Amino acid sequence: MKKVFAVVLSLITLAFAKAQSLFEPVNSSRSGVSFKNTIVENATQNALTYENLFNGGG
């Protein structure tokens, strides 16, 4: 019975624990990095001929 109680208590503790993150969002004004992912489509680079262009693989 003590083992069951310990497992249940551990699961409840883990469920309500706040997740720690290694990274935090930083505004571009603070970091000095400005990035805009603009995709220009043309006859050879579009969703039909180059599908990785839109899913981040290219």
CHARMM internal coordinates of N, CA and C (Angstrom, degrees):
IC EDIT
DIST 1 N 1 CA 1.4467
DIST 1 CA 1 C 1.5281
ANGL 1 N 1 CA 1 C 111.16
DIST 1 C 2 N 1.3156
ANGL 1 CA 1 C 2 N 116.83
DIHE 1 N 1 CA 1 C 2 N -36.80
DIST 2 N 2 CA 1.4613
ANGL 1 C 2 N 2 CA 120.12
DIHE 1 CA 1 C 2 N 2 CA 179.79
DIST 2 CA 2 C 1.5217
ANGL 2 N 2 CA 2 C 111.35
DIHE 1 C 2 N 2 CA 2 C -66.07
DIST 2 C 3 N 1.3284
ANGL 2 CA 2 C 3 N 116.79
DIHE 2 N 2 CA 2 C 3 N -35.47
DIST 3 N 3 CA 1.4661
ANGL 2 C 3 N 3 CA 120.31
DIHE 2 CA 2 C 3 N 3 CA 178.84
DIST 3 CA 3 C 1.5219
ANGL 3 N 3 CA 3 C 111.15
DIHE 2 C 3 N 3 CA 3 C -66.52
DIST 3 C 4 N 1.3223
ANGL 3 CA 3 C 4 N 116.72
DIHE 3 N 3 CA 3 C 4 N -40.34
DIST 4 N 4 CA 1.4644
ANGL 3 C 4 N 4 CA 121.11
DIHE 3 CA 3 C 4 N 4 CA 179.09
DIST 4 CA 4 C 1.5249
ANGL 4 N 4 CA 4 C 109.48
DIHE 3 C 4 N 4 CA 4 C -64.06
DIST 4 C 5 N 1.3257
ANGL 4 CA 4 C 5 N 115.96
DIHE 4 N 4 CA 4 C 5 N -44.49
DIST 5 N 5 CA 1.4607
ANGL 4 C 5 N 5 CA 120.45
DIHE 4 CA 4 C 5 N 5 CA 178.33
DIST 5 CA 5 C 1.5259
ANGL 5 N 5 CA 5 C 110.97
DIHE 4 C 5 N 5 CA 5 C -61.26
DIST 5 C 6 N 1.3181
ANGL 5 CA 5 C 6 N 117.47
DIHE 5 N 5 CA 5 C 6 N -41.51
DIST 6 N 6 CA 1.4577
ANGL 5 C 6 N 6 CA 121.47
DIHE 5 CA 5 C 6 N 6 CA 179.66
DIST 6 CA 6 C 1.5255
ANGL 6 N 6 CA 6 C 111.40
DIHE 5 C 6 N 6 CA 6 C -64.90
DIST 6 C 7 N 1.3271
ANGL 6 CA 6 C 7 N 116.87
DIHE 6 N 6 CA 6 C 7 N -40.41
DIST 7 N 7 CA 1.4642
ANGL 6 C 7 N 7 CA 121.12
DIHE 6 CA 6 C 7 N 7 CA 178.63
DIST 7 CA 7 C 1.5212
ANGL 7 N 7 CA 7 C 110.44
DIHE 6 C 7 N 7 CA 7 C -66.21
DIST 7 C 8 N 1.3166
ANGL 7 CA 7 C 8 N 117.26
DIHE 7 N 7 CA 7 C 8 N -45.17
DIST 8 N 8 CA 1.4661
ANGL 7 C 8 N 8 CA 121.20
DIHE 7 CA 7 C 8 N 8 CA 179.50
DIST 8 CA 8 C 1.5304
ANGL 8 N 8 CA 8 C 110.45
DIHE 7 C 8 N 8 CA 8 C -63.33
DIST 8 C 9 N 1.3025
ANGL 8 CA 8 C 9 N 116.88
DIHE 8 N 8 CA 8 C 9 N -43.45
DIST 9 N 9 CA 1.4614
ANGL 8 C 9 N 9 CA 120.87
DIHE 8 CA 8 C 9 N 9 CA 178.75
DIST 9 CA 9 C 1.5268
ANGL 9 N 9 CA 9 C 110.81
DIHE 8 C 9 N 9 CA 9 C -63.64
DIST 9 C 10 N 1.3112
ANGL 9 CA 9 C 10 N 117.32
DIHE 9 N 9 CA 9 C 10 N -39.88
DIST 10 N 10 CA 1.4671
ANGL 9 C 10 N 10 CA 120.91
DIHE 9 CA 9 C 10 N 10 CA 177.83
DIST 10 CA 10 C 1.5284
ANGL 10 N 10 CA 10 C 111.24
DIHE 9 C 10 N 10 CA 10 C -64.49
DIST 10 C 11 N 1.3194
ANGL 10 CA 10 C 11 N 117.35
DIHE 10 N 10 CA 10 C 11 N -43.26
DIST 11 N 11 CA 1.4585
ANGL 10 C 11 N 11 CA 121.15
DIHE 10 CA 10 C 11 N 11 CA 178.89
DIST 11 CA 11 C 1.5227
ANGL 11 N 11 CA 11 C 111.98
DIHE 10 C 11 N 11 CA 11 C -63.98
DIST 11 C 12 N 1.3072
ANGL 11 CA 11 C 12 N 117.00
DIHE 11 N 11 CA 11 C 12 N -40.39
DIST 12 N 12 CA 1.4644
ANGL 11 C 12 N 12 CA 120.31
DIHE 11 CA 11 C 12 N 12 CA 177.92
DIST 12 CA 12 C 1.5293
ANGL 12 N 12 CA 12 C 110.14
DIHE 11 C 12 N 12 CA 12 C -65.77
DIST 12 C 13 N 1.3084
ANGL 12 CA 12 C 13 N 116.94
DIHE 12 N 12 CA 12 C 13 N -41.70
DIST 13 N 13 CA 1.4648
ANGL 12 C 13 N 13 CA 120.80
DIHE 12 CA 12 C 13 N 13 CA 178.88
DIST 13 CA 13 C 1.5208
ANGL 13 N 13 CA 13 C 110.85
DIHE 12 C 13 N 13 CA 13 C -62.60
DIST 13 C 14 N 1.3212
ANGL 13 CA 13 C 14 N 117.23
DIHE 13 N 13 CA 13 C 14 N -44.12
DIST 14 N 14 CA 1.4601
ANGL 13 C 14 N 14 CA 121.02
DIHE 13 CA 13 C 14 N 14 CA 179.06
DIST 14 CA 14 C 1.5262
ANGL 14 N 14 CA 14 C 112.15
DIHE 13 C 14 N 14 CA 14 C -66.52
DIST 14 C 15 N 1.3235
ANGL 14 CA 14 C 15 N 117.15
DIHE 14 N 14 CA 14 C 15 N -34.36
DIST 15 N 15 CA 1.4621
ANGL 14 C 15 N 15 CA 120.95
DIHE 14 CA 14 C 15 N 15 CA -178.43
DIST 15 CA 15 C 1.5261
ANGL 15 N 15 CA 15 C 111.35
DIHE 14 C 15 N 15 CA 15 C -67.67
DIST 15 C 16 N 1.3175
ANGL 15 CA 15 C 16 N 117.44
DIHE 15 N 15 CA 15 C 16 N -33.34
DIST 16 N 16 CA 1.4624
ANGL 15 C 16 N 16 CA 120.50
DIHE 15 CA 15 C 16 N 16 CA -176.85
DIST 16 CA 16 C 1.5276
ANGL 16 N 16 CA 16 C 113.49
DIHE 15 C 16 N 16 CA 16 C -101.39
DIST 16 C 17 N 1.3138
ANGL 16 CA 16 C 17 N 117.38
DIHE 16 N 16 CA 16 C 17 N 0.79
DIST 17 N 17 CA 1.4595
ANGL 16 C 17 N 17 CA 120.29
DIHE 16 CA 16 C 17 N 17 CA 179.49
DIST 17 CA 17 C 1.5288
ANGL 17 N 17 CA 17 C 109.54
DIHE 16 C 17 N 17 CA 17 C -73.65
DIST 17 C 18 N 1.3133
ANGL 17 CA 17 C 18 N 116.39
DIHE 17 N 17 CA 17 C 18 N 139.76
DIST 18 N 18 CA 1.4571
ANGL 17 C 18 N 18 CA 121.43
DIHE 17 CA 17 C 18 N 18 CA 178.66
DIST 18 CA 18 C 1.5247
ANGL 18 N 18 CA 18 C 108.65
DIHE 17 C 18 N 18 CA 18 C -78.88
DIST 18 C 19 N 1.3108
ANGL 18 CA 18 C 19 N 115.72
DIHE 18 N 18 CA 18 C 19 N 129.19
DIST 19 N 19 CA 1.4643
ANGL 18 C 19 N 19 CA 120.65
DIHE 18 CA 18 C 19 N 19 CA -178.54
DIST 19 CA 19 C 1.5280
ANGL 19 N 19 CA 19 C 109.96
DIHE 18 C 19 N 19 CA 19 C -71.69
DIST 19 C 20 N 1.3068
ANGL 19 CA 19 C 20 N 116.11
DIHE 19 N 19 CA 19 C 20 N 131.76
DIST 20 N 20 CA 1.4515
ANGL 19 C 20 N 20 CA 122.29
DIHE 19 CA 19 C 20 N 20 CA 177.13
DIST 20 CA 20 C 1.5178
ANGL 20 N 20 CA 20 C 108.73
DIHE 19 C 20 N 20 CA 20 C -88.54
DIST 20 C 21 N 1.2960
ANGL 20 CA 20 C 21 N 117.02
DIHE 20 N 20 CA 20 C 21 N 139.80
DIST 21 N 21 CA 1.4554
ANGL 20 C 21 N 21 CA 121.63
DIHE 20 CA 20 C 21 N 21 CA -179.95
DIST 21 CA 21 C 1.5228
ANGL 21 N 21 CA 21 C 109.62
DIHE 20 C 21 N 21 CA 21 C -115.53
DIST 21 C 22 N 1.3226
ANGL 21 CA 21 C 22 N 115.59
DIHE 21 N 21 CA 21 C 22 N 143.41
DIST 22 N 22 CA 1.4586
ANGL 21 C 22 N 22 CA 119.77
DIHE 21 CA 21 C 22 N 22 CA 177.41
DIST 22 CA 22 C 1.5289
ANGL 22 N 22 CA 22 C 111.83
DIHE 21 C 22 N 22 CA 22 C -80.48
DIST 22 C 23 N 1.3296
ANGL 22 CA 22 C 23 N 116.35
DIHE 22 N 22 CA 22 C 23 N -20.69
DIST 23 N 23 CA 1.4605
ANGL 22 C 23 N 23 CA 121.12
DIHE 22 CA 22 C 23 N 23 CA -176.08
DIST 23 CA 23 C 1.5129
ANGL 23 N 23 CA 23 C 109.94
DIHE 22 C 23 N 23 CA 23 C -125.43
DIST 23 C 24 N 1.3117
ANGL 23 CA 23 C 24 N 115.87
DIHE 23 N 23 CA 23 C 24 N 157.34
DIST 24 N 24 CA 1.4499
ANGL 23 C 24 N 24 CA 121.06
DIHE 23 CA 23 C 24 N 24 CA 175.32
DIST 24 CA 24 C 1.5243
ANGL 24 N 24 CA 24 C 108.79
DIHE 23 C 24 N 24 CA 24 C -136.13
DIST 24 C 25 N 1.3343
ANGL 24 CA 24 C 25 N 117.96
DIHE 24 N 24 CA 24 C 25 N 148.48
DIST 25 N 25 CA 1.4612
ANGL 24 C 25 N 25 CA 120.24
DIHE 24 CA 24 C 25 N 25 CA 179.16
DIST 25 CA 25 C 1.5283
ANGL 25 N 25 CA 25 C 110.89
DIHE 24 C 25 N 25 CA 25 C -66.56
DIST 25 C 26 N 1.3232
ANGL 25 CA 25 C 26 N 115.26
DIHE 25 N 25 CA 25 C 26 N 140.83
DIST 26 N 26 CA 1.4592
ANGL 25 C 26 N 26 CA 121.44
DIHE 25 CA 25 C 26 N 26 CA -179.97
DIST 26 CA 26 C 1.5252
ANGL 26 N 26 CA 26 C 107.67
DIHE 25 C 26 N 26 CA 26 C -128.00
DIST 26 C 27 N 1.3149
ANGL 26 CA 26 C 27 N 116.98
DIHE 26 N 26 CA 26 C 27 N 130.90
DIST 27 N 27 CA 1.4595
ANGL 26 C 27 N 27 CA 121.15
DIHE 26 CA 26 C 27 N 27 CA 178.18
DIST 27 CA 27 C 1.5136
ANGL 27 N 27 CA 27 C 110.69
DIHE 26 C 27 N 27 CA 27 C -65.92
DIST 27 C 28 N 1.3368
ANGL 27 CA 27 C 28 N 115.78
DIHE 27 N 27 CA 27 C 28 N 150.62
DIST 28 N 28 CA 1.4645
ANGL 27 C 28 N 28 CA 119.83
DIHE 27 CA 27 C 28 N 28 CA -179.70
DIST 28 CA 28 C 1.5266
ANGL 28 N 28 CA 28 C 111.26
DIHE 27 C 28 N 28 CA 28 C -65.76
DIST 28 C 29 N 1.3179
ANGL 28 CA 28 C 29 N 118.22
DIHE 28 N 28 CA 28 C 29 N -27.74
DIST 29 N 29 CA 1.4708
ANGL 28 C 29 N 29 CA 120.04
DIHE 28 CA 28 C 29 N 29 CA 177.78
DIST 29 CA 29 C 1.5236
ANGL 29 N 29 CA 29 C 111.48
DIHE 28 C 29 N 29 CA 29 C -67.52
DIST 29 C 30 N 1.3146
ANGL 29 CA 29 C 30 N 116.69
DIHE 29 N 29 CA 29 C 30 N -30.60
DIST 30 N 30 CA 1.4691
ANGL 29 C 30 N 30 CA 121.13
DIHE 29 CA 29 C 30 N 30 CA 178.68
DIST 30 CA 30 C 1.5220
ANGL 30 N 30 CA 30 C 111.94
DIHE 29 C 30 N 30 CA 30 C -82.41
DIST 30 C 31 N 1.3539
ANGL 30 CA 30 C 31 N 116.93
DIHE 30 N 30 CA 30 C 31 N -38.94
DIST 31 N 31 CA 1.4550
ANGL 30 C 31 N 31 CA 120.09
DIHE 30 CA 30 C 31 N 31 CA -175.80
DIST 31 CA 31 C 1.5247
ANGL 31 N 31 CA 31 C 112.87
DIHE 30 C 31 N 31 CA 31 C -86.19
DIST 31 C 32 N 1.3281
ANGL 31 CA 31 C 32 N 116.66
DIHE 31 N 31 CA 31 C 32 N -24.37
DIST 32 N 32 CA 1.4553
ANGL 31 C 32 N 32 CA 119.92
DIHE 31 CA 31 C 32 N 32 CA -177.59
DIST 32 CA 32 C 1.5240
ANGL 32 N 32 CA 32 C 113.06
DIHE 31 C 32 N 32 CA 32 C 81.86
DIST 32 C 33 N 1.3369
ANGL 32 CA 32 C 33 N 117.31
DIHE 32 N 32 CA 32 C 33 N 6.35
DIST 33 N 33 CA 1.4573
ANGL 32 C 33 N 33 CA 121.33
DIHE 32 CA 32 C 33 N 33 CA -179.66
DIST 33 CA 33 C 1.5239
ANGL 33 N 33 CA 33 C 108.29
DIHE 32 C 33 N 33 CA 33 C -105.42
DIST 33 C 34 N 1.3159
ANGL 33 CA 33 C 34 N 115.78
DIHE 33 N 33 CA 33 C 34 N 123.79
DIST 34 N 34 CA 1.4610
ANGL 33 C 34 N 34 CA 120.90
DIHE 33 CA 33 C 34 N 34 CA 177.38
DIST 34 CA 34 C 1.5219
ANGL 34 N 34 CA 34 C 107.72
DIHE 33 C 34 N 34 CA 34 C -117.63
DIST 34 C 35 N 1.3362
ANGL 34 CA 34 C 35 N 116.81
DIHE 34 N 34 CA 34 C 35 N 124.30
DIST 35 N 35 CA 1.4514
ANGL 34 C 35 N 35 CA 120.71
DIHE 34 CA 34 C 35 N 35 CA -175.97
DIST 35 CA 35 C 1.5111
ANGL 35 N 35 CA 35 C 109.45
DIHE 34 C 35 N 35 CA 35 C -136.04
DIST 35 C 36 N 1.3224
ANGL 35 CA 35 C 36 N 115.99
DIHE 35 N 35 CA 35 C 36 N 134.26
DIST 36 N 36 CA 1.4535
ANGL 35 C 36 N 36 CA 121.74
DIHE 35 CA 35 C 36 N 36 CA 176.02
DIST 36 CA 36 C 1.5202
ANGL 36 N 36 CA 36 C 107.34
DIHE 35 C 36 N 36 CA 36 C -136.51
DIST 36 C 37 N 1.3063
ANGL 36 CA 36 C 37 N 117.18
DIHE 36 N 36 CA 36 C 37 N 121.67
DIST 37 N 37 CA 1.4561
ANGL 36 C 37 N 37 CA 122.40
DIHE 36 CA 36 C 37 N 37 CA -177.55
DIST 37 CA 37 C 1.5335
ANGL 37 N 37 CA 37 C 109.15
DIHE 36 C 37 N 37 CA 37 C -91.71
DIST 37 C 38 N 1.3145
ANGL 37 CA 37 C 38 N 116.50
DIHE 37 N 37 CA 37 C 38 N 85.75
DIST 38 N 38 CA 1.4536
ANGL 37 C 38 N 38 CA 121.85
DIHE 37 CA 37 C 38 N 38 CA -179.38
DIST 38 CA 38 C 1.5141
ANGL 38 N 38 CA 38 C 109.00
DIHE 37 C 38 N 38 CA 38 C -98.15
DIST 38 C 39 N 1.3295
ANGL 38 CA 38 C 39 N 115.83
DIHE 38 N 38 CA 38 C 39 N 124.30
DIST 39 N 39 CA 1.4618
ANGL 38 C 39 N 39 CA 121.24
DIHE 38 CA 38 C 39 N 39 CA 179.56
DIST 39 CA 39 C 1.5193
ANGL 39 N 39 CA 39 C 108.29
DIHE 38 C 39 N 39 CA 39 C -106.05
DIST 39 C 40 N 1.3177
ANGL 39 CA 39 C 40 N 116.02
DIHE 39 N 39 CA 39 C 40 N 120.03
DIST 40 N 40 CA 1.4574
ANGL 39 C 40 N 40 CA 121.19
DIHE 39 CA 39 C 40 N 40 CA 178.75
DIST 40 CA 40 C 1.5250
ANGL 40 N 40 CA 40 C 107.82
DIHE 39 C 40 N 40 CA 40 C -101.28
DIST 40 C 41 N 1.3155
ANGL 40 CA 40 C 41 N 115.48
DIHE 40 N 40 CA 40 C 41 N 117.32
DIST 41 N 41 CA 1.4608
ANGL 40 C 41 N 41 CA 120.07
DIHE 40 CA 40 C 41 N 41 CA 179.57
DIST 41 CA 41 C 1.5254
ANGL 41 N 41 CA 41 C 110.28
DIHE 40 C 41 N 41 CA 41 C -87.19
DIST 41 C 42 N 1.3314
ANGL 41 CA 41 C 42 N 115.22
DIHE 41 N 41 CA 41 C 42 N 146.49
DIST 42 N 42 CA 1.4586
ANGL 41 C 42 N 42 CA 121.02
DIHE 41 CA 41 C 42 N 42 CA 172.10
DIST 42 CA 42 C 1.5229
ANGL 42 N 42 CA 42 C 107.72
DIHE 41 C 42 N 42 CA 42 C -146.46
DIST 42 C 43 N 1.3089
ANGL 42 CA 42 C 43 N 117.55
DIHE 42 N 42 CA 42 C 43 N -167.54
DIST 43 N 43 CA 1.4650
ANGL 42 C 43 N 43 CA 120.44
DIHE 42 CA 42 C 43 N 43 CA -175.43
DIST 43 CA 43 C 1.5231
ANGL 43 N 43 CA 43 C 112.64
DIHE 42 C 43 N 43 CA 43 C -65.95
DIST 43 C 44 N 1.3326
ANGL 43 CA 43 C 44 N 118.61
DIHE 43 N 43 CA 43 C 44 N -29.76
DIST 44 N 44 CA 1.4657
ANGL 43 C 44 N 44 CA 120.34
DIHE 43 CA 43 C 44 N 44 CA -177.79
DIST 44 CA 44 C 1.5210
ANGL 44 N 44 CA 44 C 113.48
DIHE 43 C 44 N 44 CA 44 C -99.09
DIST 44 C 45 N 1.3109
ANGL 44 CA 44 C 45 N 117.78
DIHE 44 N 44 CA 44 C 45 N -26.66
DIST 45 N 45 CA 1.4654
ANGL 44 C 45 N 45 CA 121.05
DIHE 44 CA 44 C 45 N 45 CA 179.29
DIST 45 CA 45 C 1.5179
ANGL 45 N 45 CA 45 C 109.22
DIHE 44 C 45 N 45 CA 45 C -114.94
DIST 45 C 46 N 1.3177
ANGL 45 CA 45 C 46 N 115.36
DIHE 45 N 45 CA 45 C 46 N 96.69
DIST 46 N 46 CA 1.4551
ANGL 45 C 46 N 46 CA 121.49
DIHE 45 CA 45 C 46 N 46 CA 176.62
DIST 46 CA 46 C 1.5234
ANGL 46 N 46 CA 46 C 108.07
DIHE 45 C 46 N 46 CA 46 C -148.73
DIST 46 C 47 N 1.3109
ANGL 46 CA 46 C 47 N 116.53
DIHE 46 N 46 CA 46 C 47 N 176.83
DIST 47 N 47 CA 1.4687
ANGL 46 C 47 N 47 CA 121.11
DIHE 46 CA 46 C 47 N 47 CA -175.09
DIST 47 CA 47 C 1.5185
ANGL 47 N 47 CA 47 C 112.87
DIHE 46 C 47 N 47 CA 47 C -65.23
DIST 47 C 48 N 1.3063
ANGL 47 CA 47 C 48 N 118.47
DIHE 47 N 47 CA 47 C 48 N -25.22
DIST 48 N 48 CA 1.4593
ANGL 47 C 48 N 48 CA 120.57
DIHE 47 CA 47 C 48 N 48 CA -177.87
DIST 48 CA 48 C 1.5249
ANGL 48 N 48 CA 48 C 112.80
DIHE 47 C 48 N 48 CA 48 C -83.19
DIST 48 C 49 N 1.3228
ANGL 48 CA 48 C 49 N 117.62
DIHE 48 N 48 CA 48 C 49 N -33.77
DIST 49 N 49 CA 1.4620
ANGL 48 C 49 N 49 CA 119.74
DIHE 48 CA 48 C 49 N 49 CA -177.11
DIST 49 CA 49 C 1.5278
ANGL 49 N 49 CA 49 C 113.49
DIHE 48 C 49 N 49 CA 49 C -99.41
DIST 49 C 50 N 1.3239
ANGL 49 CA 49 C 50 N 117.43
DIHE 49 N 49 CA 49 C 50 N -21.59
DIST 50 N 50 CA 1.4626
ANGL 49 C 50 N 50 CA 120.72
DIHE 49 CA 49 C 50 N 50 CA -176.10
DIST 50 CA 50 C 1.5226
ANGL 50 N 50 CA 50 C 108.14
DIHE 49 C 50 N 50 CA 50 C -141.02
DIST 50 C 51 N 1.3367
ANGL 50 CA 50 C 51 N 117.03
DIHE 50 N 50 CA 50 C 51 N 78.18
DIST 51 N 51 CA 1.4596
ANGL 50 C 51 N 51 CA 120.77
DIHE 50 CA 50 C 51 N 51 CA -172.05
DIST 51 CA 51 C 1.5253
ANGL 51 N 51 CA 51 C 113.33
DIHE 50 C 51 N 51 CA 51 C -66.24
DIST 51 C 52 N 1.3326
ANGL 51 CA 51 C 52 N 118.73
DIHE 51 N 51 CA 51 C 52 N -24.76
DIST 52 N 52 CA 1.4640
ANGL 51 C 52 N 52 CA 119.87
DIHE 51 CA 51 C 52 N 52 CA 179.02
DIST 52 CA 52 C 1.5177
ANGL 52 N 52 CA 52 C 113.42
DIHE 51 C 52 N 52 CA 52 C -71.12
DIST 52 C 53 N 1.3029
ANGL 52 CA 52 C 53 N 117.42
DIHE 52 N 52 CA 52 C 53 N -12.58
DIST 53 N 53 CA 1.4643
ANGL 52 C 53 N 53 CA 121.78
DIHE 52 CA 52 C 53 N 53 CA 178.38
DIST 53 CA 53 C 1.5306
ANGL 53 N 53 CA 53 C 110.33
DIHE 52 C 53 N 53 CA 53 C -61.90
DIST 53 C 54 N 1.3127
ANGL 53 CA 53 C 54 N 117.32
DIHE 53 N 53 CA 53 C 54 N -36.54
DIST 54 N 54 CA 1.4526
ANGL 53 C 54 N 54 CA 120.83
DIHE 53 CA 53 C 54 N 54 CA -174.76
DIST 54 CA 54 C 1.5294
ANGL 54 N 54 CA 54 C 114.48
DIHE 53 C 54 N 54 CA 54 C -97.86
DIST 54 C 55 N 1.3177
ANGL 54 CA 54 C 55 N 118.67
DIHE 54 N 54 CA 54 C 55 N -16.83
DIST 55 N 55 CA 1.4578
ANGL 54 C 55 N 55 CA 118.79
DIHE 54 CA 54 C 55 N 55 CA -178.65
DIST 55 CA 55 C 1.5289
ANGL 55 N 55 CA 55 C 112.75
DIHE 54 C 55 N 55 CA 55 C -99.24
DIST 55 C 56 N 1.3138
ANGL 55 CA 55 C 56 N 117.45
DIHE 55 N 55 CA 55 C 56 N 10.81
DIST 56 N 56 CA 1.4477
ANGL 55 C 56 N 56 CA 121.33
DIHE 55 CA 55 C 56 N 56 CA 174.63
DIST 56 CA 56 C 1.5100
ANGL 56 N 56 CA 56 C 114.76
DIHE 55 C 56 N 56 CA 56 C 91.00
DIST 56 C 57 N 1.3058
ANGL 56 CA 56 C 57 N 118.31
DIHE 56 N 56 CA 56 C 57 N 1.30
DIST 57 N 57 CA 1.4645
ANGL 56 C 57 N 57 CA 120.38
DIHE 56 CA 56 C 57 N 57 CA -178.35
DIST 57 CA 57 C 1.5124
ANGL 57 N 57 CA 57 C 113.80
DIHE 56 C 57 N 57 CA 57 C -92.41
DIST 57 C 58 N 1.2950
ANGL 57 CA 57 C 58 N 118.89
DIHE 57 N 57 CA 57 C 58 N 3.19
DIST 58 N 58 CA 1.4514
ANGL 57 C 58 N 58 CA 118.51
DIHE 57 CA 57 C 58 N 58 CA -176.89
DIST 58 CA 58 C 1.4574
ANGL 58 N 58 CA 58 C 112.38
DIHE 57 C 58 N 58 CA 58 C -145.35
END
COOR INIT
IC SEED 1 N 1 CA 1 C
IC BUILD
